[in-house]
Amino acid sequence: MEIRQLTSDDVRVLKTIRMEALRLEPAAFASSLEDWASLSDEEWAARLELPVFVAFKAGEPVGIMGLLRQKARKMKHRSTLIMVYLRSSARGQGFAEGLLTAATEFAVQNGISQIELNVSSKNSQAIRFYERNAFRKIGVIPAGMIHDGEEVDEVIMARRLI
């Protein structure tokens, strides 16, 4: 298992795993496949200005997790987990924990003391994973997303790092 932060040279890796995630798990993301398919190469590269971590198995990307840091001076201690995805065949093998560890270590090293996330209320497996990793439910956004015409609540979770 290899977990590493992508660099500007990894646009192809980002495209591969992000498009797979959006294609195979469309209900899990606020973005759609169409949103990302229309991005230029420059826009893809710009996404790598954020810390984006990818899990590799036998050299192939199988998971992704990014951090979006708040920019306002009074909120710079906060970051949001984004683009979280793990290929179904890689689940239960420690990849999710590896990705979260990499993101958390990056956060601590960069003065981030709180990580937040939104997760579909229908994704009980993800909610249990986050709870096992010290995230706590702090709220719900009713009808946070509309997927295939259905309103889906989003659970808001947070983890303090200090």
VENCORVEN-V266050 format. One record per run of one state. SS is the DSSP state (h for helix, s for strand, l for the rest). FROM is the first residue (numbers start at 1). LEN is the number of residues. If there is no record, write none. Layout:
ss=[SS SS]
from=[FROM FROM]
len=[LEN LEN]
This chain:
ss=[l s l h l h l h l h l s l s l h l s l h l h l s l h l s l s l]
from=[1 2 6 8 25 26 29 33 38 41 48 51 58 60 70 73 76 78 87 88 91 95 110 114 121 124 133 136 148 150 161]
len=[1 4 2 17 1 3 4 5 3 7 3 7 2 10 3 3 2 9 1 3 4 15 4 7 3 9 3 12 2 11 2]
